[in-house]
Each structure stands twice: as C-alpha cells, then as structure tokens.
Amino acid sequence: MNLHQQMVDHSPHMMMLVDPADLRILVANRMVEQTLGYAAAQLRDMVITDIESSLQDVFYWEDVRGGQYLDVEAQEGEYLRADASMLTVMKSVRVIHEGDRPLLLVRAQDCRHERQVEALLEQTLAQLRTTLESTADGILVIDWHGKITSMNRLFSAMWGIPAALLEAGDDDGIIEYIAGQVEQGDLIRTRLRQVADTTETQDLFRLTNGRFFECRSRPSSWASASSGGCSATPTSPSATGPRKRCASRATSSNRRCANAPATCRKRMRPWKRKRRARRS
C-alpha cells in the first residue's frame, strides 16, 4: 500500500476517484467499504452510477460523460449500499488532473446523524412555538449574539410592532422601536443588549403613553426550563451557552418585562396596584 492510499484510508469521509470517460471507480478508500458494505474488488468493477442512483446524480454523471466537468459543493444525495438499502449522504465533487488527464474526486459522508439532530431541533422548535403562543404572556427571545430568535404574536401586538419590521427581520429596528416607547429608553435598550450579563435585575419602566412595564432579568440556559411561568427552552443553530430572556407582563396600565443573558423573553401579565384599607 502506497502512502497516498494510506492517507485516504484514514480519512473520516468516503472518497472515490472516478474516470469521467467511462465513470469507472478507479480508487475507493476504506471508509467506502465500511460504510457501503462493498468489497474493494467489487468497487473496482463498478461505475459511480451504481452507487449514486438518484435522478439528479444520474443527470450529473451523464453530463460528465459528455465532457461537462463541474465541481459540486455540499450536495445531498442517496447512495445505494451493498444490502440494497439507501444511505443519505452529503457529497462534494472536485475536478483534479493527473497530467493532462482529468479525474473526479468524490468525497461524501453519512449525514444520518445530522438529519436526526435536525429533526430533534425542529421538534424542539415546534414545542417552543406552541408554548410561546399558548401562554398568556407576550414573549421575546434573544440569543447569545443579541439576535431575536423568536417572538409570539401577543408580544408584537402588545408593543404594536409594525409588520414591516417583523417581516424584514430587523432586530435592531425592533429593539429601537420598543425603546422608543419607554421614557427610560436608554435603560431598556441596555437591558436588552446585555447578553453577557449573568446577574438578575428588576426595573419599572414608564411608557410614553402612561402605562408601566415591570421588567425582570435573569440568566437562562439551553437545557434548563425558563422560570417566570414559561417552561419552554429558547433555541439557536448557533448558541448553546447561557441565554438572555426578558418577560414583559402588561395590561392597560402596567406590564412586566423580564430580561437576561442570551435569551430575552418578554412576558406580559396584569400588574395590580394594592389598595389601602380605609380607616373607619
């Protein structure tokens, strides 16, 4: 075994070298044998379309046979295994040259684990969306990077956020719109942007229309349920550490807002003023 073969055999990805003239598999590394179940001798007698059998793959390789060599980057495909089962893969194709002879290097990896993670994430997101919409609170979720990742309809209605801002996904614009309704605009803006703060805070904000928001902030994490009445865990494809949440509770007179590091949830509930008993 030469050094080049040893190198590709230690790759965690399936790698195959294909002759574009007849689509024969010239070289395949050990990961191809282990993942697809073919013996090395079998692979040397196969063409790439014996393995890549989806419609788009067949069209691609027919173009290659006709002399059109195009690189492929991170394309999903289906590989036929030796036991006749299909394997979903993510593949890339590179055109390389051996002297004047063009060859195609195919690199692929099993993406079943990624699909399972994506399915689990989608299920978690669906549960979160259901929780956000079913609660009596208006909730805003801000991730570790200060980006809005979720918001229920009640929250946007309570703050009267324009549809244009929501449809544009203008996070800064939404925060500025909220801050513009509060007399202590700089303070609430600071609370919303303190994504790295792990301390708990509580503030009472007066809105320009005379209403009040009582705001509380506390740290939360991906794995832990959020306190303050909402048990859903906020999500981000990119954040798995501490998160900020702000709960804003509101009525016609008063509302509560809670805000913490990396996921910010605003919850809204009545804030009632206690009445003093009259003396007889």
JOJO-V879014 format. One record per pair of residues at least 12 apart in sequence whose C-alpha atoms are under 8 Angstrom apart, sorted by the first residue. I is the first residue (numbers start at 1). J is the second residue. Records with the same first field share a line. If there is no record, write none. Layout:
I=J + J
//
This chain:
5=29
8=29 + 30
9=29 + 30 + 31
10=30
11=31
12=31 + 109
13=31 + 107 + 108 + 109
14=28 + 29 + 30 + 31 + 32 + 35 + 106 + 107 + 108 + 109
15=28 + 29 + 31 + 32 + 105 + 106 + 107 + 108
16=28 + 29 + 32 + 105 + 106 + 107
17=103 + 104 + 105 + 106
18=48 + 103 + 104 + 105 + 106
19=102 + 103 + 104
20=64 + 65 + 67 + 102 + 103 + 104
21=64 + 65
22=47 + 65
23=47 + 48 + 49 + 61 + 65
24=44 + 45 + 46 + 47 + 48
25=43 + 44 + 45 + 46 + 47 + 48
26=44
27=44
28=40 + 43
35=81
36=79 + 80 + 81 + 82
37=81 + 82 + 83
38=81 + 82
49=61
50=80
51=79 + 80 + 81
52=77 + 78 + 79 + 80
53=78 + 79 + 80
54=77 + 78 + 79
57=77
69=95
70=93 + 94 + 95
71=92 + 93 + 94 + 95
72=91 + 92 + 93 + 94
73=91 + 92 + 93
74=90 + 91 + 92
75=90 + 91 + 92
76=88 + 89 + 90 + 91
77=89 + 90 + 91
87=110 + 112
88=110 + 111 + 112
89=108 + 109 + 110 + 111 + 112
90=108 + 109 + 110 + 111
91=106 + 107 + 108 + 109
92=106 + 107 + 108
93=105 + 106 + 107
94=106
124=235
125=235
127=232
128=232 + 233 + 234
129=152
131=230 + 231 + 232
132=151 + 152 + 230 + 232
133=152 + 153 + 154
135=230
136=268 + 269
137=154 + 155 + 247 + 248 + 249 + 266 + 267 + 268 + 269
138=151 + 152 + 153 + 154 + 155 + 156 + 158 + 247 + 248 + 249 + 266 + 267 + 268
139=151 + 152 + 154 + 155 + 246 + 247 + 248 + 265 + 266 + 267 + 268
140=152 + 155 + 245 + 246 + 247 + 264 + 265 + 266 + 267
141=234 + 244 + 245 + 246 + 263 + 264 + 265 + 266
142=243 + 244 + 245 + 262 + 263 + 264 + 265
143=195 + 235 + 236 + 239 + 243 + 244 + 261 + 262 + 263 + 264
144=195 + 196 + 239 + 241 + 242 + 243 + 244 + 261 + 262 + 263
145=195 + 239 + 262
146=192 + 193 + 195 + 262
147=171
148=171
149=235 + 236
155=266 + 267 + 268
158=250
159=178
161=174 + 177 + 178
175=189 + 192
176=189
181=207 + 208 + 209
182=205 + 206 + 207 + 208
183=205 + 206 + 207 + 208
184=205 + 206
188=205
191=217 + 259 + 260
192=246 + 259 + 260 + 264
194=260 + 261
195=243 + 244 + 260 + 261 + 262 + 263
196=261 + 262
197=219 + 260 + 261
198=218 + 219 + 260 + 261
199=217 + 218 + 219 + 260
200=216 + 217 + 218 + 219 + 260
201=215 + 216 + 217 + 218 + 259
202=214 + 215 + 216 + 217 + 258
203=215 + 216
210=253
211=252 + 253 + 254 + 255
212=250 + 253 + 254 + 255 + 256
213=248 + 249 + 250 + 254 + 255 + 256 + 257
214=248 + 249 + 254 + 255 + 256 + 257 + 258 + 271
215=246 + 247 + 248 + 255 + 256 + 257 + 258 + 259
216=246 + 247 + 256 + 257 + 258 + 259 + 260
217=244 + 245 + 246 + 247 + 257 + 258 + 259 + 260
218=244 + 245 + 246 + 258 + 259 + 260 + 261
219=242 + 243 + 244 + 245 + 260 + 261 + 262
220=242 + 243 + 244 + 245 + 260 + 261 + 262 + 263
221=233 + 240 + 241 + 242 + 243
222=234 + 235 + 240 + 241 + 242 + 243
228=247
234=263
241=262
242=261 + 262 + 263
243=260 + 261 + 262 + 263 + 264
244=259 + 260 + 261 + 262 + 263 + 264 + 265
245=258 + 259 + 260 + 261 + 262 + 263 + 264 + 265 + 266
246=258 + 259 + 260 + 263 + 264 + 265 + 266 + 267
247=259 + 264 + 265 + 266 + 267 + 268
248=265 + 266 + 267 + 268 + 269
249=266 + 267 + 268 + 269 + 270 + 271
250=267 + 268 + 269 + 270 + 271
251=268 + 269 + 270 + 271
253=271
254=270 + 271 + 272
255=268 + 269 + 270 + 271
256=268 + 269 + 270 + 271
//
